Amino acid sequence: MADGKINPSEVKFIHKLAKRMDIANEEVIALFNHPQPSQPIFSEVDRITHFYKLILVMNVDNETHEKELIALKNFGLKMGIRPIVADQILKKVDSYENKMVPAEELLKIFKIYYN
C-alpha cells in the first residue's frame, strides 16, 4: 500500500486481520469503499494488546514477509510503539515455538522502554 496500490497479498493480510478481530468481510469491503479515520488507542494495555494481536495475525500462516514486518512497525508507530520495542517483541516471539509470548514477558519489554 505504500505505493498507493493495494496488491493481493495486502488484501489477504487485511482479511486475515479482520477475521482475527471478528470483523465481517462485508465490513472490510465497506471500509475499502468508504475509509474511516482510525480511532486512537489511549490505554497502554490496549495498545500492547492490539499490537500483539497484529503480531499473531502476521504469524498466523507461519511465514513472516518483509512487507508484513514493515506494515506491523508502521502500525506500531501510529499506536505510539517505539521501533526498538517492536523489534524486541518480534525477537521474543521468535524464541517461542508456538509464537505465543506470555503476557508477563510482553509487559517486561514495555516496562524497560517506557518507564
C-alpha positions in Angstrom: 0.0 0.0 0.0 3.0 2.3 0.4 2.9 2.8 -3.4 -0.8 3.8 -3.3 -2.0 0.5 -4.7 -3.3 -2.5 -2.8 -1.9 -5.8 -4.1 -3.5 -9.2 -3.4 -1.1 -10.1 -0.6 -2.1 -6.9 1.2 -5.8 -7.7 0.8 -5.2 -11.2 2.1 -3.3 -9.8 5.1 -6.1 -7.3 5.8 -8.8 -10.0 5.6 -6.7 -12.2 8.0 -6.5 -9.3 10.4 -10.2 -8.7 10.1 -11.1 -12.3 10.6 -9.0 -12.5 13.8 -10.7 -9.4 15.1 -14.2 -10.8 14.3 -14.9 -8.2 11.6 -17.1 -9.4 8.8 -15.9 -9.4 5.2 -18.7 -7.0 4.3 -17.4 -4.5 6.8 -13.9 -4.8 5.4 -15.2 -4.2 1.9 -17.3 -1.2 3.1 -14.1 0.3 4.7 -12.3 -0.1 1.4 -15.1 1.7 -0.4 -15.6 4.3 2.4 -12.5 4.6 4.5 -12.9 5.9 8.1 -10.4 7.7 10.2 -8.8 5.5 12.8 -9.5 6.0 16.5 -6.6 6.4 18.8 -6.0 3.8 21.4 -5.3 5.6 24.7 -4.8 2.8 27.2 -1.3 1.4 27.3 -2.6 -2.1 28.0 -5.0 -1.8 25.0 -2.1 -0.6 22.7 0.1 -3.5 23.9 -2.7 -6.0 23.4 -3.6 -4.6 20.0 0.0 -4.6 18.8 0.5 -8.2 20.0 -2.7 -9.3 18.2 -1.2 -7.8 15.0 1.9 -9.9 15.5 -0.2 -13.0 16.0 -2.1 -12.3 12.8 1.1 -11.8 10.9 2.3 -15.2 12.1 -0.9 -17.0 11.5 0.4 -18.6 8.4 3.8 -19.4 10.0 5.5 -17.1 7.4 6.9 -13.6 8.0 7.4 -11.4 5.0 9.3 -8.2 4.9 6.2 -6.3 3.8 4.3 -7.6 6.8 7.1 -6.5 9.2 7.2 -3.0 7.7 3.4 -2.7 7.9 3.5 -4.0 11.5 6.1 -1.5 12.6 4.2 1.3 10.9 1.0 0.3 12.7 3.1 0.2 15.9 4.4 3.7 15.3 0.9 5.0 14.8 0.0 3.5 18.1 3.0 5.0 19.9 5.0 1.8 19.9 8.7 2.6 19.6 10.5 0.6 16.8 13.0 -0.8 19.3 10.1 -2.2 21.3 8.6 -3.8 18.2 12.0 -5.4 17.4 12.3 -6.7 21.0 8.8 -8.2 20.9 9.5 -9.8 17.5 12.7 -11.4 18.8 10.8 -12.7 21.8 8.1 -14.1 19.6 10.7 -16.0 17.6 12.1 -17.5 20.8 8.8 -19.4 21.5 7.9 -22.4 19.5 4.2 -21.6 19.2 4.9 -17.8 18.8 2.9 -17.1 22.0 4.7 -14.9 24.4 3.4 -14.8 28.0 1.8 -11.5 29.0 4.4 -11.1 31.7 7.2 -11.2 29.2 5.5 -8.5 27.0 5.0 -6.3 29.9 8.7 -6.6 30.9 9.7 -5.4 27.5 7.4 -2.4 27.7 8.5 -1.5 31.2 12.1 -1.4 30.1 11.4 1.2 27.4 8.5 3.2 28.8 9.4 3.7 32.4 
